[in-house]
Amino acid sequence: MSYEKAEVPAMPWTGGPLPRPELLTVAPSPISLLSAFRRRWVLATFLGVLMGGLLALGPYFAVPVRYTVGTLLKVAEVEPYILAGKRGGPDEFDRYKSAEAQRILAIDVMTYALRDSNVNSLPILPKANPVEFLQKNISVSYPGNSTLMRISMKGKDPEQLKVIVNAVREAYLTQVIEDRRQKKLDDLANKEKYLKDLSDEADRQRDMIHNLLTNLQSTPQLLVQQAKMYAEKLSSLHREQMGKRETIRKLGHEVAMATAALEEAEKQDPTVLEDVVEQALMQQDPEFATIREEWIGLVKRLRLEQDKARNPNNASINHLKDKIADLEEEMSERRVTVRADLAEGFKEQNISDAKQALAEAKSSFELTNKDFEDIGAEIKTMLEKTQIADQGNSKIIGKQKLLKEKETVAEELRREVELLTLETNSPARVKKPTPAETEGNDRTMKYSIVGFSGLLGLLSAVFGVSFMEFQKRRIGSTSDVSEGLGVNVIGALPSLSGNTWSKMVSRNRNVRGLLTDSVDSVRSALLYGEGKNGRKVIMVTSATPGEGKTTVATQLAASLARAGRRTLLVDADLRSPKAHRVFELPLEPGMSEVLRNEAEIDDVIRPTRAPGLWMITAGGCCQECIQALARDDIRVMLAKLRDEFDFVILDSGPVLSTADSLSLGVHADVAVLSILKDTSQATKVYEAFERLDAVGVYVLGAVVNGVNAVVKRNVTTLPVRASA
């Protein structure tokens, strides 16, 4: 790939305040951090290895290798003696495993394990709260949710761990498994004793039932039949008694009615006699009936006339009233005649009938009451018989019920005894396995931690160095200058520093042709404006020392000379002169002597090996010379040189290090800023541009040093020496 050749814009930067470019404030990105690492990879790698090693040493010595010691116990999924109907359900085994895991870590099991002198004297156990220590470090699990119970412990010494795990296992088998078996034996003995007591009590109940049946001279079946017969008879008598009671009530009412009728007959109520007289007249006297019918019709007619008539006293209504009065008078005369004939006979007949009815009612009442009393006596007798039968039957039934209950309890208890007998004789649900063994260690984990710590240290150092390098915001390419800072790039030179230049020379004798081609592009930018703006005095400077300004100045001057221009190179970096070394000229006398008036300007102009190129060296610098740069003498000197040469190249000092370049720059036509790739910092470059702009120095653009380049052959050029 060929070296980067910067484009020369049609409109160069024309001065004025520069806007704050984004390159100075942009946040770091992976690409920018990688570029920063590329520039400082040696330092970043060294610090990363150093920090990674230090961080790795910490866990290497601080994290011990921990061994895991464990033992396995075989656990049956169901109790060996449990029948199908007594199983605890599908989740019984999970609940059992969880309960056993908690039981192993119980205080009594841990305390029992610590009773062993071989255990409590182990150095691994703390003197304070060893039980709590074991509870925290002993682990109980079921690998793969299997039927194997795993008791394990982690620590530094596997032999001590084996002693502790074996002791905890034995404590569990003794305290839990054996205690459970002993409790079952005790429970079995208690149930057997209770079963015997129940059997004896049942025998006593049977004897009592036999004695009751003997005394009653009956059997339970016969007693039941008698009780049933007595109940039916009593029910019938009660129904008959209730019927008699209802009959007595009715007969009592009839007696009361007959008594009242007799009293009424004796009083001979006139109302009753009038009704009898009326009925007799209607039956015996047809004429009376005719008169009565006529009277009824006239009464109805009168009512109709009264409803229709407006005058209630008209002649028609009065005529009807008179006729009705005549008929009523005639009916009254006939009632008087009949009443006298019927009154005496009617009273005697009524009294006789009432007495007969009263006598019949009293007779029926007394007979029914006698039957009611007889039924009550029979009920009483039947109740006595029923009570005697019920008492005997109740005693027998109660005894039989109690006997049945005891037999039921005894049968259930007998089954439990059989089940407990199976339990005590069946194999244990948890079986004793082989002693504890070392299962593994976490050496891999330790070295993983060590490796991770080392990698973390390495990455942290690399990132830290890369980030700090990014914060310096060094120029990494010509685009950083043209696009990032918005400054014209008028040229790009290959790297000529130290080893790079030596290697290139060793590979190809014509490698310096690269530099010639690169400098010629810068020369083209200067010649483009020749004669238009009077670009004859050109100051070459940089932001800070070591950014290749002397290289740019010397090679630019040589390039202009090759182009047929009379060119003068002035080493104006009085404090740190280097340009004289390139052309192998003596340092004194030079510009400093002219500024001190110790020599004339014509006396310090020396020819170089390059045709058409002359040079003024820096000379011996002093404070007087530095102060002279700010006086008008320098302007007069440059005006004289401007007349004698086509181009005057000023190799001035760095802008940010001293004010020399600013004092000199105000007398130059244009300035060129040298930037060294991967060395120059964007912030300082930008500050240098601002300072030059502040004093009115016109900056034509920048030349970027140190870009990649490809060797070109068959190029003849001026021999030069690498310089900063």
FENRA-V41190 format. One line per field, one symbol per residue. ss: DSSP state (A for helix, B for strand, O for the rest). phi: phi as a letter, one per 20 degrees, with the letter a starting at -180 (. if undefined). burial: 1 if it has 9 or more other C-alpha atoms within 8 Angstrom, else 0. A space follows every 10 residues. Layout:
# FENRA-V41190
ss: ???
phi: ???
burial: ???
This chain:
# FENRA-V41190
ss: OOOOOOOOOO OOOOOOOOOO OAAAOOOOOA AAAAAAAAAO AAAAAAAAAA AAAAAAAAAA AAOOOOBBBB BBBBBOOOOO OOOAAAOOOO OAAAAAAAAA AAAAOOAAAA AAAAOOAAAA OOOOOOOOOA AAAAAAABBB BOAAAOOBBB BBBBBOOAAA AAAAAAAAAA AAAAAAAAAA AAAAAAAAAA AAAAAAAAAA AAAAAAAAAA AAAAAAOOOA AAAAAAAAAA AAAAAAAAAA AAAAAAAAAA AAAAAAAAAA AAAAAAAOOA AAAAAAAAAA AAAAOAAAAA AAAAAAAAAA AAAAAAAAOO OOOOAAAAAA AAAAAAAAAA AAAAAAAAAA AAAAAAAAAA AAAAAAAAAA AAAAAAAAAA AAAAAAAAAA AAAAAAAAAA AAAAAAAAAA AAAAAAAAAA AAAAAAAAAA AAAAAOOOOB BOOOOOBBBB BOAAAAAAAA AAAAAAAAAA AAAAAAAAAA AAOBOOOAAA AAAAOOOOBB BBBBOOOAAA AAAAAAAOOO OOAAAAAAAA AAAAAAAAOO OOOOOOBBBB BBOOOOOOAA AAAAAAAAAA AAOOOOBBBB BOOOOOOOAA AAOOOOOOOO AAAAAOOOOO OOOOOBBOOO OOBBBBOOOO OOAAAAAAOO OOAAAAAAAA AAAAOOBBBB BOOOOOOOOA AAAAAOOOOB BBBBBBOOOO BAAAAAAAAA AAAAOOOOBB BBBBBBBOOO OOOOOOOOOO OOOO
phi: .fffdffdff dffdnnfeff ffgecfffcg fffffffgfc ffffffffff fffffffgff eeeffdeddb cddedffcff effgfdfeof dfffffffff ffffefffff ffffffffef efffeffelf ffffffdfcc bcgmleeded dcbdaedfff ffffffffff fffefdffff ffffffffff ffffffffff ffffffffff fffffelbcg ffffffffff ffffffffff fffffffgff ffffffffff ffffffflfg ffffffffff ffeecfffff ffffffffff fffffffeff dfdfffffff ffffffffff ffffffffgf feffffffff ffffffffff ffffffffff ffffffffff ffffffffff ffffffffff ffffffffff ffffffffff ffgfeefffd dfefffcfer bdgfffffff ffffffffff ffffffffff fflffdafff efefdmdfde abdffcekfg ffffffebfe fffgffffff ffgfffffdf nedmeddced bbfcfmdnff ffffffffff ffenefccdd eeeffcfbgf ffdldffdfb fffffemebe fffdecfdfe fncdbdffme fbfffffffe efffffffff fffecfccdd eefffeebef ffffffeefb ccdecdgmcf egffffffgf ffffeneeef rcdeenffbd fdelddbffc dgbf
burial: 0011010100 0110100000 1011000000 0111111001 0001101111 1111111111 0000111111 1111110001 0100000000 0010000000 1011110011 1111010011 0000100001 1011100111 0100001111 1111100101 1111111111 1111111110 1001100100 1100100110 1100110110 0110000101 0011011001 1011001101 1001101100 1101100110 1101100100 0011001101 1100110110 1100100110 0100110000 0000001101 1001001100 1001100110 0110001001 1001101100 1101100110 1100110110 0110110011 0110010011 0110011001 0011011011 1111000011 0000010100 1100011011 1111111111 1110111011 0111101101 1101101111 1111111001 1001100001 1111110111 1110110011 0000111111 1111001111 1111111111 1100111111 1111001111 1110001111 1111110010 1001100100 0111111111 1000110111 0011101100 1100111111 1111111001 1111111111 1111111001 1111111111 1111001111 1111111110 1100000000 0111
